[in-house]
Amino acid sequence: MTRATAAAAGPRREDADVETSSDGYARRFAGSVGGFFLDVQARITLELLAQWPKASVLDVGGGHGQLTGPLVETGFDVTVYGSDEACRARVGSWVDAGRARFRAGDLLVLPWPDRAFDLVLSYRLLPHVSRWRELLAELARVARVAVVVDYPTRRSVNVVADALFGVKKGVEGNTRPFTVFGDGEIEEAFEAAGLRVTARRPEFFFPMALHRAVGAAPLARALEGAARALGLTRALGSPVILCAERRP
């Protein structure tokens, strides 16, 4: 296909979640250190969602399955949405048991009417899509109450992400380039979509790649516990889990 033909065909369909829904990606979160990462992510998420018990939740790009279990077990009504049927694989056990639903389609054109779900989540996706503002607008469109996303912030060691990418790839193996955001960029995109940020929860002070390289979960927990107690995580932590609620 020539460049002119590609341009005429329009922008490439966003499908970054195919990679995050793979077994290879899941192996990045295997072992005790990976379990620690997922525990922190699930704890913060459930704390943010606790004010809306048993709400309907749409998890866009959630085929990685990192939050499906915690959400289902807590009583939320969960639908996972992916860009391809292949994204069903890691959430298939919950879907087959009737405890969650799965649907595939265009990430930027969700097949539901406005405000179809109480809450909309999207993790491990925002930094890997090129049309991220369109994605946030679509998440906001189908959310009745709130949208929760995660993203790497420039207010952290990620400010030198490009320079350290080779080191990170050497540790993690299958790392992909990703966008690092200024907090203001995300807040402005939500404001444009009619939502306002109500909670910001950074996850880790030290780079996740560092914890993976050391491979000692007790040390990771101790270091992160100390950073959190000193206020370093709140000031300079990443990734950030952000909750934006619809204006009254």
C-alpha positions as a printed NumPy array, in Angstrom:
array([[  0.   ,   0.   ,   0.   ],
       [  1.379,   3.424,  -0.945],
       [  1.465,   6.31 ,   1.509],
       [ -1.286,   8.055,  -0.447],
       [ -3.47 ,   4.954,  -0.357],
       [ -2.882,   4.552,   3.388],
       [ -3.826,   8.174,   3.995],
       [ -6.996,   7.762,   1.962],
       [ -7.894,   4.676,   3.968],
       [ -7.923,   6.776,   7.141],
       [ -6.125,   6.334,  10.48 ],
       [ -5.128,   2.866,  11.584],
       [ -7.586,   1.147,  13.898],
       [ -6.482,   1.216,  17.526],
       [ -5.687,  -2.317,  18.719],
       [ -3.043,  -1.89 ,  21.429],
       [ -5.085,  -4.051,  23.792],
       [ -4.388,  -7.165,  21.703],
       [ -0.847,  -7.113,  23.087],
       [ -1.908,  -6.404,  26.684],
       [ -4.432,  -9.25 ,  26.468],
       [ -1.744, -11.792,  25.539],
       [ -0.131, -14.466,  27.69 ],
       [  3.246, -12.885,  27.003],
       [  2.124,  -9.607,  28.542],
       [  0.62 , -11.436,  31.519],
       [  4.021, -12.979,  32.255],
       [  5.3  ,  -9.488,  33.078],
       [  3.039,  -9.666,  36.136],
       [  3.869, -13.238,  37.129],
       [  5.635, -14.079,  40.38 ],
       [  5.599, -12.312,  43.711],
       [  6.697,  -8.903,  42.391],
       [  4.054,  -8.979,  39.666],
       [  1.5  , -10.027,  42.258],
       [  2.491,  -7.029,  44.366],
       [  1.909,  -4.701,  41.395],
       [ -1.538,  -6.157,  40.761],
       [ -2.475,  -6.061,  44.453],
       [ -1.701,  -2.333,  44.649],
       [ -3.638,  -1.649,  41.444],
       [ -6.685,  -3.611,  42.591],
       [ -6.672,  -2.096,  46.095],
       [ -6.6  ,   1.491,  44.826],
       [ -9.252,   0.762,  42.211],
       [-11.653,  -0.869,  44.636],
       [-11.155,   1.973,  47.119],
       [-12.121,   4.491,  44.424],
       [-15.159,   2.464,  43.335],
       [-16.396,   1.625,  46.845],
       [-18.848,   4.56 ,  46.799],
       [-20.734,   2.876,  43.915],
       [-21.4  ,  -0.696,  45.112],
       [-22.737,  -3.205,  42.571],
       [-22.462,  -0.635,  39.775],
       [-22.34 ,  -1.66 ,  36.127],
       [-18.74 ,  -1.454,  34.899],
       [-17.386,  -1.381,  31.355],
       [-13.667,  -2.261,  31.231],
       [-12.37 ,  -0.99 ,  27.877],
       [ -9.229,  -2.782,  26.765],
       [ -9.546,  -4.975,  29.845],
       [ -8.733,  -8.268,  28.154],
       [ -5.593,  -8.464,  30.293],
       [ -7.979,  -9.574,  33.048],
       [ -6.048,  -7.799,  35.794],
       [ -9.168,  -6.309,  37.349],
       [-11.894,  -8.697,  36.217],
       [-11.583, -11.014,  39.209],
       [-11.439,  -8.29 ,  41.887],
       [-14.382,  -6.451,  40.312],
       [-16.538,  -9.563,  39.951],
       [-15.734, -10.807,  43.444],
       [-16.666,  -7.407,  44.901],
       [-20.084,  -7.552,  43.266],
       [-19.762,  -5.269,  40.263],
       [-21.623,  -6.058,  37.031],
       [-18.685,  -6.337,  34.621],
       [-18.463,  -6.1  ,  30.834],
       [-15.024,  -6.325,  29.204],
       [-14.573,  -4.717,  25.795],
       [-11.682,  -5.414,  23.43 ],
       [-10.622,  -4.506,  19.924],
       [-10.591,  -8.15 ,  18.799],
       [-12.165, -11.466,  19.782],
       [ -8.644, -12.619,  20.731],
       [ -8.87 , -10.262,  23.723],
       [-11.443, -12.612,  25.265],
       [ -8.909, -15.34 ,  26.063],
       [ -7.719, -14.209,  29.487],
       [-11.204, -13.294,  30.75 ],
       [-12.878, -16.34 ,  29.215],
       [-13.27 , -18.245,  32.479],
       [-15.402, -15.456,  34.005],
       [-17.379, -15.043,  30.785],
       [-18.001, -18.769,  30.379],
       [-19.191, -18.957,  33.993],
       [-21.665, -16.14 ,  33.371],
       [-19.945, -13.839,  35.856],
       [-18.857, -11.257,  33.269],
       [-19.533, -10.385,  29.64 ],
       [-17.21 ,  -9.762,  26.705],
       [-17.7  ,  -7.866,  23.467],
       [-15.287,  -6.857,  20.689],
       [-15.255,  -3.905,  18.313],
       [-13.706,  -0.518,  17.611],
       [-12.164,   1.008,  20.736],
       [-13.06 ,   4.498,  19.531],
       [-16.658,   3.699,  18.579],
       [-18.218,   1.853,  21.512],
       [-21.445,   0.031,  20.551],
       [-23.598,   1.453,  23.36 ],
       [-25.726,   4.572,  23.787],
       [-24.698,   7.521,  25.939],
       [-24.36 ,   6.784,  29.679],
       [-24.99 ,   3.055,  29.205],
       [-22.756,   2.069,  32.171],
       [-22.397,   3.521,  35.644],
       [-18.592,   3.34 ,  35.524],
       [-16.053,   2.968,  32.723],
       [-12.496,   1.743,  33.328],
       [ -9.513,   1.616,  30.992],
       [ -6.138,   0.4  ,  32.253],
       [ -2.928,  -0.44 ,  30.365],
       [ -4.33 ,   1.229,  27.24 ],
       [ -4.091,   5.034,  27.226],
       [ -0.291,   5.322,  26.733],
       [ -0.372,   2.914,  23.789],
       [ -3.06 ,   4.512,  21.594],
       [ -2.321,   7.385,  19.237],
       [ -5.795,   8.975,  19.352],
       [ -6.002,   9.028,  23.119],
       [ -8.186,  12.144,  23.303],
       [-10.798,  10.409,  21.155],
       [-10.583,   7.397,  23.431],
       [-11.169,   9.477,  26.574],
       [-14.109,  11.243,  24.945],
       [-15.688,   7.9  ,  24.059],
       [-15.128,   6.502,  27.556],
       [-16.802,   9.602,  28.971],
       [-19.729,   9.339,  26.559],
       [-20.846,   5.918,  27.793],
       [-20.216,   6.629,  31.502],
       [-23.164,   7.719,  33.606],
       [-21.176,   8.492,  36.754],
       [-17.386,   8.244,  36.359],
       [-14.394,   7.13 ,  34.315],
       [-11.235,   5.652,  35.849],
       [ -7.987,   5.343,  33.863],
       [ -4.317,   4.782,  34.516],
       [ -1.356,   6.437,  32.79 ],
       [  2.381,   7.142,  33.25 ],
       [  2.957,  10.721,  34.352],
       [  5.792,  13.124,  33.602],
       [  5.772,  14.007,  37.292],
       [  8.008,  10.982,  37.958],
       [ 11.07 ,   9.149,  36.689],
       [  9.058,   8.718,  33.479],
       [ 10.207,  12.212,  32.497],
       [ 13.338,  10.433,  31.179],
       [ 11.411,   7.451,  29.805],
       [ 12.844,   7.786,  26.299],
       [ 16.428,   7.821,  27.562],
       [ 15.836,   4.803,  29.796],
       [ 13.764,   2.804,  27.307],
       [ 16.672,   0.535,  26.339],
       [ 17.342,  -0.31 ,  29.987],
       [ 13.65 ,  -0.982,  30.626],
       [ 13.408,  -3.229,  27.573],
       [ 16.466,  -5.153,  28.731],
       [ 14.709,  -5.916,  32.027],
       [ 11.176,  -6.551,  30.759],
       [ 11.883,  -8.003,  27.323],
       [  8.606,  -7.145,  25.571],
       [  8.289,  -3.491,  26.551],
       [  6.751,  -1.196,  23.921],
       [  7.234,   2.549,  23.468],
       [  4.574,   4.467,  25.369],
       [  3.304,   7.998,  25.803],
       [  4.055,   9.801,  29.057],
       [  1.415,  12.386,  29.949],
       [  1.313,  15.65 ,  31.792],
       [ -1.458,  15.547,  34.384],
       [ -2.936,  18.712,  32.904],
       [ -3.35 ,  17.058,  29.491],
       [ -5.534,  14.314,  30.922],
       [ -7.56 ,  16.686,  33.092],
       [ -8.201,  19.015,  30.143],
       [ -9.388,  16.102,  27.977],
       [-11.819,  15.02 ,  30.675],
       [-13.044,  18.594,  31.152],
       [-13.738,  18.81 ,  27.424],
       [-15.807,  15.626,  27.734],
       [-17.874,  17.002,  30.63 ],
       [-16.091,  15.25 ,  33.511],
       [-13.975,  16.656,  36.319],
       [-11.111,  14.889,  38.068],
       [-12.048,  13.985,  41.645],
       [ -9.256,  11.615,  42.68 ],
       [ -5.609,  11.046,  41.76 ],
       [ -3.79 ,   7.994,  43.13 ],
       [ -0.153,   7.366,  42.074],
       [  0.809,   3.71 ,  42.48 ],
       [  4.609,   3.483,  42.871],
       [  7.502,   5.829,  43.56 ],
       [ 10.27 ,   3.578,  42.292],
       [ 10.195,   2.421,  38.637],
       [  8.371,  -0.874,  38.163],
       [ 11.279,  -2.053,  35.986],
       [ 13.601,  -1.633,  38.971],
       [ 11.424,  -3.85 ,  41.157],
       [ 11.267,  -6.434,  38.356],
       [ 15.068,  -6.369,  37.994],
       [ 15.616,  -6.928,  41.726],
       [ 12.852,  -9.528,  41.891],
       [ 12.283,  -9.3  ,  45.647],
       [  8.671,  -8.612,  46.588],
       [  9.353,  -8.023,  50.329],
       [ 11.949,  -5.386,  49.428],
       [  9.588,  -3.805,  46.897],
       [  6.829,  -3.619,  49.505],
       [  9.216,  -2.099,  52.062],
       [ 10.606,   0.513,  49.667],
       [  7.196,   1.521,  48.391],
       [  5.774,   1.589,  51.913],
       [  8.513,   3.968,  52.995],
       [  8.061,   6.185,  49.924],
       [  4.323,   6.347,  50.533],
       [  4.806,   7.235,  54.209],
       [  7.214,  10.052,  53.265],
       [  4.777,  11.494,  50.73 ],
       [  7.076,  10.731,  47.794],
       [  4.542,   8.522,  46.027],
       [  1.83 ,  11.15 ,  46.187],
       [  4.194,  13.789,  44.776],
       [  6.181,  11.788,  42.227],
       [  4.546,   8.377,  41.826],
       [  3.565,   6.606,  38.612],
       [  1.483,   5.122,  37.026],
       [ -1.377,   7.33 ,  38.171],
       [ -4.907,   6.027,  38.626],
       [ -7.264,   8.903,  37.945],
       [-11.004,   9.127,  38.598],
       [-13.104,  11.698,  36.73 ],
       [-16.785,  12.155,  37.564],
       [-19.583,  13.609,  35.495],
       [-20.521,  17.125,  36.487],
       [-23.954,  17.461,  38.096]])
